[in-house]
Amino acid sequence: MGAIKVSNLSKTFRVKVKEKGLKGSVKAIFKPVYKTVKAVDDISLQVEKGELLAFIGPNGAGKSTTIKMLTGILYPDKGYISVMDICPTKKRKRLAYKIGTVFGQKEQLWTHLTPYDNFKFFGAIYDLTDGEIETRIKELKESFELDEIMNTPVRNLSLGQRIRCEIVASLIHRPEVLFLDEPTIGLDPVVKENIRELIKKMNKEYNTTIFLTSHDIGDIEKLCKRIVIVNHGHIVLDDSMDNIKYHYLNKKIVELKLKETGELPTASGITLLKSKGSNVRLEIDTTKISISEVLKRIDADNMIDITISNIPLENIITEIYKASVK
Ligand SMILES: Nc1ncnc2c1ncn2[C@@H]1O[C@H](COP(=O)(O)OP(=O)(O)OP(=O)(O)O)[C@@H](O)[C@H]1O
C-alpha cells in the first residue's frame, strides 16, 4: 500500500534578481526584475507503508520544497499528492494526526519547559487523553532512554538529548509517516549512531513509514534500503541501496605504500587518482581489468603495504550528482 503517492509534482518560485552594489539595490526597489526558479519539476514517486526512504540531493535540489508540499505547508503549482490517502493541501489538519516531522535544524520543543511538559503539551494538541499521553510517554521514555532528563528544561539539554526529545515529541500521537529532515546534523558519531538505531527500531516496531533527507552518508547507508536522488527539481535516480552499490562496486580503490617511487601499473581500467611520494591511489574498473591482473603489474619487492577497498558511497553519490547535470 502506498503511504505517499506523488505524481507530476511541480513548484516554481518567483525570485527578485538584484544587481550588484547600491545602484542595484535602488533598481531592485523601483524597477524590480524577477526570475522564476523551478524548485520542484515534475516529480513522481510512491513510498510504500513501512518503507524507509532516503530523499537526497545537493543544496538547492528541491528536497525541502518537496517535504513542505507533502506536509501541507506549501501548495504545489501542479501535480497530485496523497499522504496516507489524504490530500495535504485540502486536509492539512487531518493529515497532521497521521504524520510527524523532525527538522534537525529547527526546534519544535518549548525550551523553557521540560521534556515531560513538552510531551504532555504535544499530546494535548493531538487530542490524546491524559491516560493515553501518560502511557505513550512511558513507552517512548523507555525506548529513547529519557528517564534521567525528563525533568530538565530543554534549554539545558545537550544537542543529542534534545534531538531524541524532538523525535519523541513527533511520535507522541503514533504518526504513520515520519518526515525527518537532517535528524543527525551536528551530532557526534556516537549520538548519531544512537539516533539511527532508534529510527530503525521505530520503523521496525511500529512499521512507521520514514521519509528521510540527509547530507550524512552514514544516515543513508545505515538506515535506508531505497534512495531517491533529486537535482534541479528532478528525480535523477530512484533505486535500491543494493542496486546502487552493486552497480558501482565494480570499481575498487587500490592504495599502495611503496618503498621507493617506481613505475606504476598502466592499463585500460586503471586510473591514477593520487601519487604523492611513496603513496599511490589507483581506481580499478574491474569490468576492464581484474584486481589480480593489477597486482601482477606491481613490483611486489617494492611494496610496503596495500589496501583494496570499495568506492565510498559518498563518492558514488557525488558521481551521480555530477552525471545528472551533464
Ligand atoms: N520561499 C522561497 N522563495 C524563493 N525561492 C525558494 C524558496 N524556497 C526555496 N527556494 C528555491 O528553490 C530551490 C530549491 O530549494 P530547497 O530549499 O527545496 O532545496 P533543498 O534541496 O532543500 O536544499 P538544502 O539541501 O540546501 O536544504 C532553490 O533554488 C531555492 O533557492
The ligand as an ORCA input file, in Angstrom:
! r2SCAN-3c Opt
* xyz 0 1
  N      10.416     30.519     -0.384
  C      11.221     30.519     -1.451
  N      11.279     31.590     -2.262
  C      12.080     31.586     -3.348
  N      12.865     30.560     -3.725
  C      12.856     29.469     -2.925
  C      12.038     29.380     -1.754
  N      12.229     28.163     -1.181
  C      13.136     27.529     -1.950
  N      13.510     28.303     -2.994
  C      14.450     27.923     -4.078
  O      14.043     26.669     -4.577
  C      15.180     25.837     -4.830
  C      15.039     24.548     -4.042
  O      15.185     24.870     -2.645
  P      15.036     23.780     -1.475
  O      15.113     24.510     -0.192
  O      13.828     22.948     -1.737
  O      16.339     22.900     -1.706
  P      16.957     21.753     -0.779
  O      17.213     20.591     -1.682
  O      16.110     21.511      0.403
  O      18.356     22.395     -0.342
  P      19.232     22.216      1.021
  O      19.890     20.872      0.962
  O      20.226     23.324      0.879
  O      18.305     22.388      2.184
  C      16.397     26.672     -4.503
  O      16.877     27.267     -5.679
  C      15.866     27.723     -3.531
  O      16.614     28.904     -3.623
*
